[in-house]
Amino acid sequence: MRPSFKTTAILLELFVIIILAGWLYSEYVSNPLMRQYINSFLQGTQTGRLLQQLVGIGNVLVLPLRLISLFLISVVSMILMLLLLFMFTTFLASLIAGRRRTKMRR
């Protein structure tokens, strides 16, 4: 099945965004002038302050969701482990019962 034009365009845009974000991060880490520029932008302008407040609000909203998702993942993994243990014990019980039946028939 061939992907549609929209899907291809979205994937291409995602690829370009990831490349540009990686480039910007590496430039921020390795170039002190870029780091100074971004820090002065974030601290000196109204837009920078607004972005910092939005990031703070986003962290407040996302952190409980992250904790809830980690809790749910741990619960699901525990259920799956118990299911696997139940399946294994059932398998062992069937093996033991099968051996007893073959010994009784002889």
Order of alpha helices (4+ residues) and beta strands (2+ residues): alpha-alpha-alpha
